[in-house]
Amino acid sequence: MNVTDQTDNQQTKLWNGVAGRAWVETQDLLNQIFRPFEDLLVDAVRAGTASRVLDVGCGTGSTTFAVARLLGAKGCCAGIDISEPMIAAARFRAERERTPASFIRANAETHMFEPASFDMIISRFGVMFFDEPVRAFANLRKAATDGACVRFIAWRNAEENSFMTTAERAARPLLPNLPLRRPDAPGQFAFGDPHRVHTILEQSGWADIDIRPVDVDCALREEDLSEYLTRLGPVGLALQDVDESTRTQVVKTVRPSFDAYVQGSKVRFTAACWVVSARLSSASVARK
């Protein structure tokens, strides 16, 4: 087994296990927090002429559904994700709401897409988990039509997103085995370096690359903060495997560390991200 297989297996295990189930069970909370980013992507689709859209790392499909509703009968939107629990939740919702969105349970890095089947590719925090991002974006390029656009949102670095690392900083003395963040490894901040992002897209055959910073105000209800910190992220994952005494102590220690973000009944923070766009040129198509 090579390193690629090991990492891919780790991502598959993670998102088809505890982490995937947690995202399904907290999908309403997550969609509430990240709705501003969904709106940015929907606006980008609205401003263009795309009618066949692929949502990469779609999770439970909130952005996929929003784009499908926008396109209506004149187009289609498909979501792809490695997580079976998330895709199952998305398909259930599509059937329940009779929304014309489709979902693929597969790794977008290696999935054999039908060639030239999408004229726009989008992602809300779904592209930072590829083991080999150049290979992934080259594979997505094969799925794109000539002139297709890719538009995605990714986190900037951890230092600019202190809210996202608050829980693990506070909990580390009690949970010494918490994994350290590696900026070049698959994960939340893998695309924090804009030069690396530009290189990935360039080497995978995309052109007209544009990377712009965006700071977005996000919020959740104060009463949902406990669920957020105990179910999601490295701390939420670690808490699934500790005894009740340790869990109680971690929650007691971590919760006050968020006080700076609490404003009345709301928890507010600024998300520091990149909005990245690129286009598939005729020259890129010729190199396929």
PyMOL commands that set and color helices and strands:
alter all, ss='L'
color gray80, all
select helices_A, chain A and resi 3-15+18-25+27-47+62-74+84-97+133-142+158-160+162-171+194-203+222-231+233-241+244-261+282-286
alter helices_A, ss='H'
color red, helices_A
select strands_A, chain A and resi 52-56+76-81+101-105+118-124+144-155+207-221+262-263+266-279
alter strands_A, ss='S'
color yellow, strands_A
deselect
rebuild
show_as cartoon
